């Protein structure tokens, strides 16, 4: 592992990132991001259509037997919603970072390998054929994401599991799954109602029960990604270099793709298809802490959580007492950034 990390350091030693992003500076940035997340989480619990004072919040948190309206709002609405924002931001940001690193494509996202398509199909199937069991939709979204990724990797493995074949397989599988989804919606139009809210994404109506299973998988995915951060560093060097250093490229690419599906599917299961987090956040995190995944994973998780909580706060206070879905806020903020990335990539090609 030391050889791998030295190779990674050599790769970036001549860049600005290698000179500016020292371990001590990176730890300082991560600590500041954590403090920012705590502040935003506190604001998320306090702000909303119903304004709560600091005294009411403290009293509700201390007195568990309280039956006031403020206590019910905090316990059953604000805390689950804030927790959902943190979990979704963490999972989607790390998932996007993994995909961009493993596929060596900084425009990659969950939609590239069929995660969104697989989740959407399974949610539509549940709402169409098992409407009375729609509480199974979160679990269906997770399994749909995982099955789609495994299908993509199986195809690419048979044709050569390179970055390009995985991307092309993901596009083909997404198109195929999308046609199945459209067919189901044509035959069962009632399913389009649940699909609409799922496609936009948001945290309205999230409960602690919905978060419990997803939180376990997200926490486990975060720990595994941190443990394998050194392998991600090696894989980012390129297939030939990684193989020369003794890394089983095909195996670890499969592991990382499955890990990305686990994280993204878990978040989608309770938040819907929130866009742009997995695309924007890794770029901002690289600017803050450089390219070493040992620090980049933690920075992406914290920065993604901050971004998601901030967007959720805006969705509640901009037009209070009316609320707009979080996914719309993220599209307003993420769309221009995506255009900027496309223009930047075009200039670099020229």
C-alpha positions in Angstrom: 0.0 0.0 0.0 2.9 2.4 0.7 4.1 1.9 -2.9 0.7 2.7 -4.2 0.3 5.8 -2.2 3.8 7.0 -3.1 2.9 6.5 -6.8 -0.2 8.5 -6.3 1.8 11.3 -4.6 4.2 11.3 -7.5 1.4 11.7 -9.9 0.3 15.0 -8.3 3.6 16.3 -6.9 4.0 18.8 -9.7 0.5 20.2 -9.5 -0.9 23.0 -7.3 -3.0 20.4 -5.4 0.1 18.5 -4.4 1.7 21.7 -3.0 -1.2 23.3 -1.4 -3.3 20.4 0.1 -1.1 19.1 2.9 -2.6 16.6 5.4 -2.7 19.3 8.1 -4.5 21.8 5.8 -6.9 19.1 4.7 -7.8 18.1 8.2 -8.4 21.8 9.0 -10.8 22.0 6.0 -12.6 18.9 7.1 -13.0 20.2 10.6 -14.4 23.5 9.3 -16.9 21.6 7.1 -18.0 19.6 10.1 -18.7 22.8 12.1 -20.6 24.2 9.1 -22.7 21.1 9.0 -23.6 21.3 12.7 -24.6 25.0 12.2 -26.8 24.2 9.2 -28.4 21.2 10.9 -29.3 23.5 13.8 -30.8 26.0 11.4 -32.7 23.3 9.7 -34.3 22.2 12.9 -35.3 25.8 13.8 -36.4 27.2 10.4 -39.4 26.3 8.4 -43.0 27.3 7.8 -43.5 27.2 11.6 -40.9 29.3 13.4 -39.6 27.8 16.6 -37.5 29.6 19.2 -34.3 28.3 20.6 -36.0 27.9 24.0 -38.7 25.7 22.5 -36.2 23.5 20.7 -34.1 22.9 23.8 -37.2 22.2 25.9 -38.4 19.7 23.3 -35.1 17.9 23.1 -34.7 17.7 26.9 -38.3 16.9 27.8 -39.2 13.7 25.9 -42.7 13.6 27.5 -43.7 16.9 26.0 -47.0 16.9 24.1 -46.8 20.4 22.7 -47.0 21.2 19.0 -43.4 22.4 18.9 -42.2 19.0 20.3 -44.2 17.1 17.7 -42.8 19.3 14.9 -39.2 18.8 16.0 -39.4 15.1 16.7 -41.6 13.9 13.8 -40.8 16.5 11.1 -37.6 18.5 11.6 -35.2 16.0 13.0 -36.1 13.2 10.5 -36.0 15.7 7.7 -32.6 17.1 8.7 -31.2 13.5 9.2 -32.5 12.6 5.7 -30.7 15.6 4.2 -27.5 14.7 5.9 -27.7 11.0 4.9 -28.7 11.8 1.3 -26.0 14.3 0.8 -23.4 12.0 2.2 -24.4 9.0 0.1 -24.9 10.8 -3.2 -21.7 12.7 -2.9 -19.6 9.7 -2.2 -21.4 7.7 -4.9 -20.6 10.4 -7.4 -17.0 10.6 -6.3 -16.5 6.9 -6.7 -18.0 6.8 -10.1 -15.9 9.8 -11.3 -12.8 8.2 -10.0 -13.4 4.6 -11.1 -14.6 5.6 -14.6 -12.0 8.4 -14.9 -14.8 10.7 -16.1 -15.5 13.9 -14.1 -18.9 14.2 -15.7 -20.0 10.8 -14.5 -23.0 10.3 -12.2 -25.4 7.7 -11.0 -27.4 7.9 -14.2 -24.3 6.8 -16.2 -24.4 3.2 -14.9 -28.2 2.9 -14.7 -28.7 3.5 -11.0 -31.5 6.1 -11.5 -33.2 4.0 -14.2 -33.2 0.8 -12.1 -34.5 2.6 -9.1 -37.2 4.4 -11.1 -38.4 1.1 -12.7 -38.8 -0.7 -9.4 -40.6 2.2 -7.8 -43.0 2.3 -10.7 -43.5 -1.5 -10.5 -44.4 -1.3 -6.9 -46.9 1.6 -7.3 -48.4 -0.1 -10.4 -48.9 -3.7 -9.3 -48.7 -3.4 -5.5 -50.3 0.0 -4.7 -51.4 -1.1 -1.2 -47.8 -2.0 -0.4 -46.2 1.3 -1.5 -44.3 1.4 1.7 -42.0 -1.1 0.0 -41.0 1.5 -2.6 -37.8 2.5 -0.7 -36.6 -1.0 -0.6 -37.5 -1.5 -4.2 -35.5 1.5 -5.2 -32.4 0.1 -3.5 -32.7 -3.3 -5.1 -33.4 -1.7 -8.5 -30.2 0.3 -8.3 -28.1 -2.7 -7.3 -29.6 -5.0 -10.0 -29.1 -2.4 -12.7 -25.4 -2.0 -11.7 -24.8 -5.7 -11.6 -26.4 -6.0 -15.0 -24.2 -3.3 -16.4 -21.1 -4.9 -15.0 -22.0 -8.3 -16.3 -22.3 -7.0 -19.8 -19.1 -5.0 -19.6 -17.3 -8.0 -18.1 -18.3 -10.2 -21.1 -17.0 -7.5 -23.5 -14.0 -6.3 -21.5 -14.5 -4.4 -18.2 -12.9 -1.2 -19.3 -14.1 2.3 -18.4 -15.5 2.9 -21.8 -17.4 -0.4 -22.0 -19.0 0.3 -18.6 -20.2 3.7 -19.7 -21.6 2.3 -23.0 -23.2 -0.6 -21.1 -24.8 1.8 -18.6 -26.3 3.9 -21.4 -27.7 0.8 -23.1 -29.1 -0.6 -19.9 -30.6 2.8 -18.9 -32.3 3.0 -22.3 -33.7 -0.5 -22.0 -34.9 0.0 -18.5 -36.5 3.3 -19.5 -38.5 1.6 -22.2 -39.8 -0.9 -19.7 -40.8 1.9 -17.4 -42.6 3.8 -20.1 -44.4 0.6 -21.1 -45.6 0.0 -17.5 -46.8 3.7 -17.3 -48.7 3.3 -20.5 -50.5 0.2 -19.3 -51.0 1.5 -15.7 -51.3 5.4 -15.9 -52.0 5.7 -12.2 -48.4 4.8 -11.4 -47.2 8.1 -13.0 -48.4 10.0 -9.9 -45.9 8.4 -7.6 -43.3 8.5 -10.3 -43.6 12.2 -10.6 -42.7 13.0 -7.0 -40.0 10.3 -7.1 -38.4 11.9 -10.2 -38.3 15.4 -8.6 -36.9 14.3 -5.3 -37.4 15.7 -1.8 -37.7 15.0 1.9 -41.3 15.9 2.5 -42.9 13.1 4.5 -39.7 11.3 5.5 -40.0 9.4 8.8 -37.5 7.8 11.1 -38.8 4.3 10.0 -37.9 5.1 6.4 -34.4 6.2 7.4 -33.4 3.3 9.7 -32.5 0.7 7.0 -31.0 3.3 4.6 -28.9 4.8 7.4 -27.3 1.5 8.1 -26.3 0.9 4.5 -25.0 4.5 4.0 -22.9 4.3 7.2 -21.5 1.0 6.1 -20.8 2.3 2.6 -19.0 5.3 4.0 -16.8 3.1 6.2 -15.9 0.7 3.4 -15.1 3.5 1.0 -12.7 5.0 3.6 -11.1 1.7 4.1 -10.6 1.3 0.4 -9.6 4.8 -0.3 -6.0 3.7 -1.0 -7.2 1.4 -3.7 -9.2 4.2 -5.2 -6.0 6.2 -5.4 -4.3 3.5 -7.3 -7.2 2.9 -9.6 -7.2 6.6 -10.5 -3.7 6.2 -11.9 -5.0 4.2 -14.9 -5.6 0.5 -15.6 -2.0 -0.3 -16.8 -0.3 1.5 -13.9 -2.7 0.0 -11.4 -2.1 -3.5 -12.8 1.7 -3.0 -12.7 1.4 -2.1 -9.0 -0.4 -5.4 -8.3 -4.0 -4.2 -8.1 -6.8 -6.5 -9.4 -8.4 -3.8 -11.5 -11.5 -5.7 -12.7 -12.3 -6.9 -9.2 -11.9 -3.6 -7.5 -13.8 -1.8 -10.2 -16.7 -4.2 -9.6 -16.4 -3.6 -5.8 -16.5 0.2 -6.2 -19.4 0.2 -8.7 -21.4 -2.0 -6.3 -20.5 0.3 -3.5 -21.6 3.4 -5.5 -24.9 1.6 -6.2 -25.4 0.7 -2.6 -24.9 4.3 -1.5 -26.9 5.9 -4.2 -29.8 3.4 -4.0 -30.0 3.8 -0.3 -30.4 7.6 -0.7 -32.8 7.3 -3.6 -35.0 4.9 -1.5 -36.2 7.8 0.7 -35.3 11.0 -1.2 -36.1 10.2 -4.8 -33.9 11.2 -7.7 -32.1 14.2 -6.4 -29.9 15.6 -9.1 -26.5 17.2 -9.4 -25.2 16.3 -5.9 -23.0 13.5 -7.1 -21.7 15.7 -10.0 -21.1 19.0 -8.2 -19.8 18.1 -4.8 -16.8 16.0 -5.8 -15.5 18.8 -7.9 -15.8 21.3 -5.1 -14.2 18.9 -2.6 -11.2 18.4 -4.9 -10.7 22.1 -5.0 -10.7 22.2 -1.2 -8.6 19.1 -0.3 -7.0 17.9 -3.5 -7.2 14.5 -5.1 -6.1 12.1 -2.3 -9.2 10.0 -1.6 -8.2 9.5 2.0 -9.3 13.1 2.6 -11.6 13.5 -0.4 -14.2 11.0 0.7 -14.7 12.7 4.1 -14.7 16.1 2.5 -17.2 15.1 -0.1 -19.5 13.5 2.5 -19.5 16.7 4.7 -19.7 19.1 1.8 -22.6 17.1 0.2 -24.4 17.1 3.5 -24.0 20.8 3.9 -25.2 21.5 0.4 -28.3 19.2 0.8 -29.3 20.7 4.2 -28.9 24.2 2.8 -31.1 23.4 -0.2 -33.7 21.9 2.1 -33.7 25.0 4.2 -34.3 27.1 1.1 -37.1 24.9 -0.1 -39.0 25.6 3.2 -38.3 29.3 3.8 -38.2 30.9 0.3 -42.0 30.7 -0.2 -43.2 29.9 3.3 -45.8 28.7 4.2 -45.6 27.0 0.8 -42.8 24.5 0.1 -41.1 23.6 -3.2 -39.3 20.2 -3.7 -35.7 20.2 -2.8 -34.9 18.7 -6.3 -36.0 21.9 -7.9 -33.7 24.0 -5.8 -30.8 21.7 -6.6 -31.6 21.9 -10.3 -31.5 25.7 -10.2 -28.1 25.6 -8.5 -26.6 22.6 -10.3 -27.7 23.4 -13.8 -25.4 26.4 -14.3 -22.5 24.5 -12.7 -23.0 21.5 -15.1 -22.9 23.9 -18.1 -19.7 25.4 -16.7 -18.1 21.9 -16.5 -19.1 21.2 -20.1 -17.6 24.5 -21.3 -14.4 23.9 -19.3 -14.0 20.4 -20.7 -14.5 21.7 -24.2 -11.8 24.4 -23.7 -9.4 21.7 -22.4 -10.0 19.6 -25.5 -9.3 22.5 -27.7 
